[in-house]
Structure formats: C-alpha cells, structure tokens
Amino acid sequence: MFETSAMKELHRIQEEIYEETKGMTPEELIRYFEETAKKVERELEELKKKKKKEVIQ
C-alpha cells in the first residue's frame, strides 16, 4: 500500500503516543491527554498573538 508522507507522519506520532502512554491507567491517560490539549491550546494562542503583532507592524 502506498503511504503518503502525511500518513507516515501520523503513524510516527501514533507510535510516539503509544510509547509514552503504554502501561498508564485510564486516569493517567485522561490526565495525559488533558495536559497535552492544554499545551496545544497555549501554543495556538501564542501563534495567534504573534500573527497579530506581525499584521500590526
């Protein structure tokens, strides 16, 4: 089967997540994904602020 670079990247990320979370309890998994989501949210907000500054200047 042909695998695009995007599909390869997704598989790599899935493997990373699996390695980081294997052996975690359901509660630990929930906390892991909540913390990861909060981190992504903060990073997106920082990018938005940076883009606004670029537009203003």
Biopython code that builds the backbone (N, CA, C, O; Angstrom):
import numpy as np
from Bio.PDB.StructureBuilder import StructureBuilder

atoms = [
    (1, "MET", "N", (0.841, -1.182, 0.000)),
    (1, "MET", "CA", (0.000, 0.000, 0.000)),
    (1, "MET", "C", (0.889, 1.249, 0.000)),
    (1, "MET", "O", (1.885, 1.322, 0.719)),
    (2, "PHE", "N", (0.506, 2.217, -0.817)),
    (2, "PHE", "CA", (1.235, 3.476, -0.892)),
    (2, "PHE", "C", (0.911, 4.316, 0.337)),
    (2, "PHE", "O", (-0.249, 4.452, 0.725)),
    (3, "GLU", "N", (1.939, 4.867, 0.932)),
    (3, "GLU", "CA", (1.768, 5.672, 2.141)),
    (3, "GLU", "C", (2.346, 7.058, 1.886)),
    (3, "GLU", "O", (3.537, 7.200, 1.612)),
    (4, "THR", "N", (1.502, 8.071, 1.978)),
    (4, "THR", "CA", (1.964, 9.437, 1.769)),
    (4, "THR", "C", (2.824, 9.880, 2.948)),
    (4, "THR", "O", (2.856, 9.230, 3.993)),
    (5, "SER", "N", (3.511, 10.984, 2.760)),
    (5, "SER", "CA", (4.345, 11.496, 3.853)),
    (5, "SER", "C", (3.482, 11.902, 5.050)),
    (5, "SER", "O", (3.907, 11.765, 6.197)),
    (6, "ALA", "N", (2.281, 12.398, 4.785)),
    (6, "ALA", "CA", (1.379, 12.764, 5.883)),
    (6, "ALA", "C", (0.966, 11.526, 6.672)),
    (6, "ALA", "O", (0.901, 11.559, 7.901)),
    (7, "MET", "N", (0.686, 10.433, 5.960)),
    (7, "MET", "CA", (0.307, 9.187, 6.641)),
    (7, "MET", "C", (1.475, 8.650, 7.453)),
    (7, "MET", "O", (1.286, 8.147, 8.560)),
    (8, "LYS", "N", (2.675, 8.754, 6.910)),
    (8, "LYS", "CA", (3.863, 8.303, 7.645)),
    (8, "LYS", "C", (4.030, 9.108, 8.926)),
    (8, "LYS", "O", (4.350, 8.563, 9.982)),
    (9, "GLU", "N", (3.810, 10.417, 8.816)),
    (9, "GLU", "CA", (3.926, 11.294, 9.982)),
    (9, "GLU", "C", (2.884, 10.918, 11.040)),
    (9, "GLU", "O", (3.198, 10.864, 12.229)),
    (10, "LEU", "N", (1.655, 10.660, 10.610)),
    (10, "LEU", "CA", (0.613, 10.254, 11.550)),
    (10, "LEU", "C", (0.967, 8.945, 12.244)),
    (10, "LEU", "O", (0.765, 8.808, 13.450)),
    (11, "HIS", "N", (1.488, 7.990, 11.497)),
    (11, "HIS", "CA", (1.881, 6.714, 12.100)),
    (11, "HIS", "C", (3.017, 6.905, 13.106)),
    (11, "HIS", "O", (3.040, 6.266, 14.158)),
    (12, "ARG", "N", (3.949, 7.783, 12.776)),
    (12, "ARG", "CA", (5.053, 8.059, 13.693)),
    (12, "ARG", "C", (4.524, 8.669, 14.992)),
    (12, "ARG", "O", (4.948, 8.292, 16.085)),
    (13, "ILE", "N", (3.602, 9.605, 14.859)),
    (13, "ILE", "CA", (3.018, 10.256, 16.035)),
    (13, "ILE", "C", (2.241, 9.243, 16.873)),
    (13, "ILE", "O", (2.329, 9.249, 18.100)),
    (14, "GLN", "N", (1.477, 8.371, 16.204)),
    (14, "GLN", "CA", (0.734, 7.337, 16.930)),
    (14, "GLN", "C", (1.684, 6.438, 17.720)),
    (14, "GLN", "O", (1.411, 6.093, 18.870)),
    (15, "GLU", "N", (2.783, 6.067, 17.103)),
    (15, "GLU", "CA", (3.770, 5.228, 17.789)),
    (15, "GLU", "C", (4.363, 5.949, 18.994)),
    (15, "GLU", "O", (4.549, 5.353, 20.055)),
    (16, "GLU", "N", (4.661, 7.249, 18.823)),
    (16, "GLU", "CA", (5.194, 8.048, 19.935)),
    (16, "GLU", "C", (4.216, 8.079, 21.104)),
    (16, "GLU", "O", (4.595, 7.866, 22.256)),
    (17, "ILE", "N", (2.949, 8.349, 20.787)),
    (17, "ILE", "CA", (1.929, 8.411, 21.835)),
    (17, "ILE", "C", (1.807, 7.058, 22.521)),
    (17, "ILE", "O", (1.705, 6.984, 23.745)),
    (18, "TYR", "N", (1.818, 5.991, 21.733)),
    (18, "TYR", "CA", (1.721, 4.656, 22.323)),
    (18, "TYR", "C", (2.877, 4.414, 23.292)),
    (18, "TYR", "O", (2.669, 3.940, 24.409)),
    (19, "GLU", "N", (4.095, 4.743, 22.860)),
    (19, "GLU", "CA", (5.264, 4.509, 23.709)),
    (19, "GLU", "C", (5.196, 5.336, 24.991)),
    (19, "GLU", "O", (5.593, 4.869, 26.059)),
    (20, "GLU", "N", (4.690, 6.569, 24.881)),
    (20, "GLU", "CA", (4.600, 7.442, 26.055)),
    (20, "GLU", "C", (3.509, 7.002, 27.024)),
    (20, "GLU", "O", (3.604, 7.253, 28.225)),
    (21, "THR", "N", (2.471, 6.346, 26.502)),
    (21, "THR", "CA", (1.305, 6.065, 27.338)),
    (21, "THR", "C", (1.113, 4.594, 27.690)),
    (21, "THR", "O", (0.236, 4.262, 28.487)),
    (22, "LYS", "N", (1.912, 3.718, 27.114)),
    (22, "LYS", "CA", (1.684, 2.298, 27.416)),
    (22, "LYS", "C", (1.898, 2.054, 28.905)),
    (22, "LYS", "O", (2.831, 2.576, 29.515)),
    (23, "GLY", "N", (1.029, 1.268, 29.455)),
    (23, "GLY", "CA", (1.111, 0.974, 30.876)),
    (23, "GLY", "C", (0.407, 1.977, 31.770)),
    (23, "GLY", "O", (0.340, 1.779, 32.983)),
    (24, "MET", "N", (-0.124, 3.060, 31.192)),
    (24, "MET", "CA", (-0.836, 4.047, 32.009)),
    (24, "MET", "C", (-2.225, 3.530, 32.359)),
    (24, "MET", "O", (-2.844, 2.783, 31.601)),
    (25, "THR", "N", (-2.688, 3.945, 33.512)),
    (25, "THR", "CA", (-4.063, 3.635, 33.907)),
    (25, "THR", "C", (-5.008, 4.542, 33.114)),
    (25, "THR", "O", (-4.567, 5.540, 32.544)),
    (26, "PRO", "N", (-6.298, 4.209, 33.070)),
    (26, "PRO", "CA", (-7.247, 5.094, 32.379)),
    (26, "PRO", "C", (-7.201, 6.530, 32.909)),
    (26, "PRO", "O", (-7.302, 7.483, 32.136)),
    (27, "GLU", "N", (-7.051, 6.682, 34.208)),
    (27, "GLU", "CA", (-6.982, 8.023, 34.798)),
    (27, "GLU", "C", (-5.732, 8.764, 34.333)),
    (27, "GLU", "O", (-5.782, 9.959, 34.042)),
    (28, "GLU", "N", (-4.620, 8.051, 34.265)),
    (28, "GLU", "CA", (-3.372, 8.666, 33.793)),
    (28, "GLU", "C", (-3.485, 9.057, 32.325)),
    (28, "GLU", "O", (-2.976, 10.100, 31.916)),
    (29, "LEU", "N", (-4.156, 8.218, 31.528)),
    (29, "LEU", "CA", (-4.357, 8.543, 30.111)),
    (29, "LEU", "C", (-5.182, 9.813, 29.956)),
    (29, "LEU", "O", (-4.858, 10.681, 29.146)),
    (30, "ILE", "N", (-6.242, 9.912, 30.732)),
    (30, "ILE", "CA", (-7.084, 11.109, 30.672)),
    (30, "ILE", "C", (-6.269, 12.340, 31.025)),
    (30, "ILE", "O", (-6.339, 13.353, 30.329)),
    (31, "ARG", "N", (-5.494, 12.261, 32.102)),
    (31, "ARG", "CA", (-4.661, 13.395, 32.514)),
    (31, "ARG", "C", (-3.640, 13.732, 31.431)),
    (31, "ARG", "O", (-3.402, 14.908, 31.155)),
    (32, "TYR", "N", (-3.031, 12.713, 30.813)),
    (32, "TYR", "CA", (-2.045, 12.917, 29.744)),
    (32, "TYR", "C", (-2.662, 13.708, 28.591)),
    (32, "TYR", "O", (-2.081, 14.686, 28.120)),
    (33, "PHE", "N", (-3.853, 13.275, 28.136)),
    (33, "PHE", "CA", (-4.475, 13.948, 27.001)),
    (33, "PHE", "C", (-5.002, 15.329, 27.370)),
    (33, "PHE", "O", (-4.974, 16.237, 26.538)),
    (34, "GLU", "N", (-5.481, 15.506, 28.593)),
    (34, "GLU", "CA", (-5.915, 16.838, 29.027)),
    (34, "GLU", "C", (-4.738, 17.803, 29.057)),
    (34, "GLU", "O", (-4.849, 18.930, 28.575)),
    (35, "GLU", "N", (-3.615, 17.373, 29.617)),
    (35, "GLU", "CA", (-2.431, 18.230, 29.694)),
    (35, "GLU", "C", (-1.881, 18.533, 28.305)),
    (35, "GLU", "O", (-1.455, 19.654, 28.030)),
    (36, "THR", "N", (-1.891, 17.533, 27.435)),
    (36, "THR", "CA", (-1.410, 17.741, 26.072)),
    (36, "THR", "C", (-2.304, 18.736, 25.341)),
    (36, "THR", "O", (-1.810, 19.610, 24.629)),
    (37, "ALA", "N", (-3.620, 18.605, 25.515)),
    (37, "ALA", "CA", (-4.559, 19.524, 24.867)),
    (37, "ALA", "C", (-4.359, 20.955, 25.366)),
    (37, "ALA", "O", (-4.406, 21.900, 24.578)),
    (38, "LYS", "N", (-4.136, 21.116, 26.666)),
    (38, "LYS", "CA", (-3.898, 22.455, 27.217)),
    (38, "LYS", "C", (-2.615, 23.058, 26.651)),
    (38, "LYS", "O", (-2.557, 24.252, 26.357)),
    (39, "LYS", "N", (-1.593, 22.225, 26.503)),
    (39, "LYS", "CA", (-0.328, 22.697, 25.947)),
    (39, "LYS", "C", (-0.522, 23.163, 24.503)),
    (39, "LYS", "O", (-0.012, 24.214, 24.115)),
    (40, "VAL", "N", (-1.246, 22.397, 23.721)),
    (40, "VAL", "CA", (-1.504, 22.764, 22.328)),
    (40, "VAL", "C", (-2.311, 24.056, 22.269)),
    (40, "VAL", "O", (-2.043, 24.924, 21.438)),
    (41, "GLU", "N", (-3.294, 24.181, 23.147)),
    (41, "GLU", "CA", (-4.114, 25.388, 23.193)),
    (41, "GLU", "C", (-3.258, 26.624, 23.485)),
    (41, "GLU", "O", (-3.427, 27.665, 22.849)),
    (42, "ARG", "N", (-2.336, 26.505, 24.449)),
    (42, "ARG", "CA", (-1.438, 27.628, 24.770)),
    (42, "ARG", "C", (-0.556, 27.978, 23.573)),
    (42, "ARG", "O", (-0.358, 29.152, 23.261)),
    (43, "GLU", "N", (-0.027, 26.950, 22.907)),
    (43, "GLU", "CA", (0.834, 27.191, 21.749)),
    (43, "GLU", "C", (0.066, 27.881, 20.627)),
    (43, "GLU", "O", (0.608, 28.769, 19.968)),
    (44, "LEU", "N", (-1.190, 27.486, 20.398)),
    (44, "LEU", "CA", (-2.002, 28.130, 19.366)),
    (44, "LEU", "C", (-2.277, 29.588, 19.714)),
    (44, "LEU", "O", (-2.235, 30.452, 18.839)),
    (45, "GLU", "N", (-2.559, 29.867, 20.982)),
    (45, "GLU", "CA", (-2.790, 31.248, 21.413)),
    (45, "GLU", "C", (-1.543, 32.102, 21.186)),
    (45, "GLU", "O", (-1.643, 33.245, 20.740)),
    (46, "GLU", "N", (-0.373, 31.548, 21.491)),
    (46, "GLU", "CA", (0.876, 32.276, 21.269)),
    (46, "GLU", "C", (1.076, 32.564, 19.786)),
    (46, "GLU", "O", (1.515, 33.654, 19.420)),
    (47, "LEU", "N", (0.758, 31.600, 18.937)),
    (47, "LEU", "CA", (0.885, 31.811, 17.493)),
    (47, "LEU", "C", (-0.072, 32.893, 17.010)),
    (47, "LEU", "O", (0.295, 33.713, 16.168)),
    (48, "LYS", "N", (-1.303, 32.905, 17.537)),
    (48, "LYS", "CA", (-2.270, 33.933, 17.161)),
    (48, "LYS", "C", (-1.749, 35.316, 17.537)),
    (48, "LYS", "O", (-1.826, 36.256, 16.745)),
    (49, "LYS", "N", (-1.215, 35.433, 18.760)),
    (49, "LYS", "CA", (-0.681, 36.716, 19.214)),
    (49, "LYS", "C", (0.476, 37.157, 18.333)),
    (49, "LYS", "O", (0.585, 38.332, 17.983)),
    (50, "LYS", "N", (1.332, 36.222, 17.978)),
    (50, "LYS", "CA", (2.479, 36.529, 17.132)),
    (50, "LYS", "C", (2.014, 37.009, 15.759)),
    (50, "LYS", "O", (2.560, 37.969, 15.217)),
    (51, "LYS", "N", (1.016, 36.348, 15.204)),
    (51, "LYS", "CA", (0.490, 36.737, 13.893)),
    (51, "LYS", "C", (-0.126, 38.127, 13.951)),
    (51, "LYS", "O", (0.057, 38.924, 13.030)),
    (52, "LYS", "N", (-0.862, 38.429, 15.035)),
    (52, "LYS", "CA", (-1.469, 39.750, 15.176)),
    (52, "LYS", "C", (-0.393, 40.826, 15.219)),
    (52, "LYS", "O", (-0.548, 41.883, 14.606)),
    (53, "LYS", "N", (0.700, 40.564, 15.940)),
    (53, "LYS", "CA", (1.790, 41.534, 16.027)),
    (53, "LYS", "C", (2.401, 41.769, 14.654)),
    (53, "LYS", "O", (2.746, 42.901, 14.314)),
    (54, "GLU", "N", (2.540, 40.709, 13.861)),
    (54, "GLU", "CA", (3.113, 40.843, 12.525)),
    (54, "GLU", "C", (2.206, 41.678, 11.633)),
    (54, "GLU", "O", (2.694, 42.475, 10.832)),
    (55, "VAL", "N", (0.901, 41.509, 11.759)),
    (55, "VAL", "CA", (-0.053, 42.251, 10.940)),
    (55, "VAL", "C", (-0.043, 43.720, 11.328)),
    (55, "VAL", "O", (-0.119, 44.589, 10.460)),
    (56, "ILE", "N", (0.051, 44.009, 12.622)),
    (56, "ILE", "CA", (0.033, 45.388, 13.110)),
    (56, "ILE", "C", (1.281, 46.139, 12.668)),
    (56, "ILE", "O", (1.200, 47.325, 12.348)),
    (57, "GLN", "N", (2.413, 45.487, 12.644)),
    (57, "GLN", "CA", (3.669, 46.173, 12.321)),
    (57, "GLN", "C", (3.791, 46.475, 10.888)),
    (57, "GLN", "O", (4.792, 47.050, 10.462)),
]
sb = StructureBuilder()
sb.init_structure("model")
sb.init_model(0)
sb.init_chain("A")
sb.init_seg("    ")
for serial, (resi, resn, name, xyz) in enumerate(atoms, 1):
    if name == "N":
        sb.init_residue(resn, " ", resi, " ")
    sb.init_atom(name, np.array(xyz, "f"), 0.0, 1.0, " ", f" {name:<3s}", serial, name[0])
structure = sb.get_structure()
